[in-house]
Amino acid sequence: MNKSDSIVIIPTYNEKENIEKIIRAVFGLEKYFHILIIDDGSPDGTANIVKGLMANEFADRLFILERAGKQGLGTAYITGFKWALERDYEYVFEMDADFSHDPNDLPRLYAACHDEGFDVSVGSRYVSGVNVVNWPMGRVLMSYYASKYVRMVTGIKVRDTTAGFVCYRREVLQTIELDKIRFKGYAFQIEMKFTAYKIGFRIREVPVIFVNRREGTSKMSGGIFSEALFGVMRLRWDGWTRKYPKKPQH
């Protein structure tokens, strides 16, 4: 197997229109990445497309974990993080399958951690204005002000707290107690950043342009937003009462 220091984790549910294209886009980059697909029992055959690519072209750098049914974004990433930590990856990425995250930005997130020495890099829609394309205005405003609300309540300095385009150094995922991460929807993204921040890891926001999916259907729901809104209060309480792990000293 050709080794890479980086693994891109992509959770999928019914992404047959996008999955081969996103895999080829990541593998077409100059930087050599591996990809781990976490598929939650997609009835549209997403997993079969991935397994075909593994068998015919990308056996040494494309991997898949199949789960029975939809179990939530957070648990998909936790499963992927643990898989990556069992191997030698130094940089672990979160990324959507639907091209809302531009694969060409992966090397920029990598550089923020590998070259600039940050522990977490976030592909941020809001660090330089509002960089969102093809979203209804109502959703842009809801997302933007939700991130402002999170910053106000928790004190975290990250502007795009719900971003799902992230690079973690291995050490961050080893230090965060992954089994104590409680949220499953988009509040998972807030909780991971908040926990890294409370431990003392350095977070860098890298400006990206977020493009709403062109193919397939969105997985966003009202329940996801309510979990995020009420979950933030719980995180603030944790910040006062919970004993967080110590950041490793070098």
N, C-alpha and C positions, 0 to 999 in steps of 0.2 A: 504493500500500500504506500502510495506517495504521501508523505506526512505533510500536515499543515499545522500552524500554530493557532488556527482560527476555525471555528465551527459556527455556521449560521443556522439557527433553529427556526423552522417555519411551521407553525401549526396550521392544519388544514381541515376544513369540512366543506365538501362539495365545491372544489376549486378546479374541476377538470378543464375549464376554459383557460385557466391561468398557469397551472402548475408546471407544465413543460417549459413554457416561455420564461417563467421566473427562474427556474433551475438553469436554463441555458444562459440567461442574462448574467447570473452570478458567476457561472463557470467561464463566461467569456471575458471576465475582468482580468487585468494583468496580475493582480494579487491572487494568489492561489488559496481558495477557500474550500472547505468541506461543507456539506449541507446535511442537516438532520431534519427530516419531515416527521411531524407528529400528527398522524391522521386519526380522527375520532370516528371511525366507521363510516366514512362518506359513502352514501348509497349510489353516488354518481360515478364511481370507479376511479376516483382520484388516486387511491393507493395503487391500483393496477398500472396506471400510467407511470408512477414513480418506479415501481418494481421492474417495469419494462426497460426504463432508462438505466436502472442499476444493472440489469442483466446484459444489456447490449452495449452500453457506452461508459458508464460512470461507476463501475463496481468498486473502485478504490477511493471514491470521494463523496458518494451519495448513499445515505442511509435512511431507513424508515423504522419508526415504531408505530404499530397499529394498536389502537385502543377501542374497546367496545362502546360505541355510542358517544354522545356529546358529554364531556365531563368538565368543561370549562377551560377558558384560556389560561388561567393561573396554574391549574394542575398540569396542563400540557407543558407549560414552560418549566415547571418544577421537575417534571419527569425528564425533560430534555437537559436541564442543568445537571441533574444527577448523572445522567448518561455521559455527558461531556466531562464531568469531574472524574469519572472512572477511567478516563482516557487522558491523553497528554495535552489537551488543548489549553492554551494560555489565555485566549480571548474568545468569549462566547457571546454571540449576537442574537438578538430578537428581531424578527422581521415578518411582515405580513406577506401573504402569497399573491395579493391582488394588484401589485404595482403601485399602491398608494405610497409605498416607500421605494424610492429609486435605487436599484442595485448599485448604480454608479456612485452613490454616497457611502457605500460600505468602506472603501479605502479611507475616506475622510474620518469616519468614526474610529477606524483602526488606528489612524495616525494620531488622533487625540490621546489615545491610551498608550500606544507603542512608542511614539516619538515624543509626545509632549508630557508623558508621565502621569496622566490622569487615571483614576481608578475606574470611572464610569464615564462613558460618553453617550449623550442623548441626541438623536436627530430631532431637532426642535423646530416646531412650526411657529413659535412665538418669540424667539430670542431676538429677532430683527423684524419687528412688525408682525403681521399676520400672513403667513405664507401657505395659503390653502387654495386649491383650485377645484372647481366643480362641486363645491359643497353648497347646499342651500344656506342663505344668510342666517336663518334661525339656528341652524346647527353650528355654524361658525361661532356665533355669539355665545351659544350654550357652552361649547367647548372652551372658548377663550375665557369666559367668566368663571367656568368651573375651575380652571387652572389658577385664576386669580384667587378664588375662594380657598383653594387648597393652600396656596402660599400664605394667605392671611391667617388661616386657622393653625397651620402646622409650623410656620416659620421657615420652611424649606425655601432655599433661594432659587430653585429650579423653576423656570417660567412655564415649561410644557410638562407638567407632572403626569399627564395621562399618556404621554408618547409611548408607542410600542416599538420604536426603532432605536435599539440600545445596544451598546457594547459593554460587557463587563470583563474586567480582569478576573482571572481564575481565583485569585485571592479573595475577591469580594464575595463570590458565591460560596467559597469555602468557609468564610467567616459568618455570613448571614445564616442564621439557623433556618434553613429552608422549610423544615417541617413545622415551623411556627408561623409561616406566612399563611394568613387565614382567608384572604379574599380570592375569589375565583374569576370575577369579571374584570372590567377595566380598573377597578380599585386595586387590583393586584399590581398594576403598573405604579400607582401612587405609593403603595405599601413598600415595594422593592426600593424605590428611590428614597423614600423617607427613612427606611431602615439603614440603607447605605450611608445616608447623610448623618443619622444619629450616631453611627459607629465612628464616623470621622473620615470616611473615604471622600476623595476629591472628585467632584462631578463637573464635567464640561459639557455645555450645550453647543452643538454644532448646527448652524442654521441649515435647514432643508426645506424644500417645497413639497408639501403633501398634496397628492393628487387623488381625488375620490375614484374608487374603482370604476373601471370601464366595463368589465365583464363579470358575470356571477352576481350573487346577491349579498347585500350587507348583512352582517350578523349583529348590528347594533340594536338595542332594545331599551325601553324605558327602565326596566329592572336594572340594567347595567348602570344607568346614571344614578338611580336611587341608591344602589350599593355604594357608588363612589361618594355621593353626598353625605350619607350617614356614616360611611366607613371612615371618613376623614375625622369626624368627631372622636371616633374610637382610637384612631391613630394618635390624636392629640393627647388623649388620656394615657395611652401607652407611653408617650414621650415623657410624661410626668412620673409614671409609676413603674415602668418596666426596666429591668436591668439588661442593657444591650451588651453583646460581646465586645471585647476590646479589639481594636485594630492591631494587627500584628506589627511589631516593631522591627525595623531592619537596621 
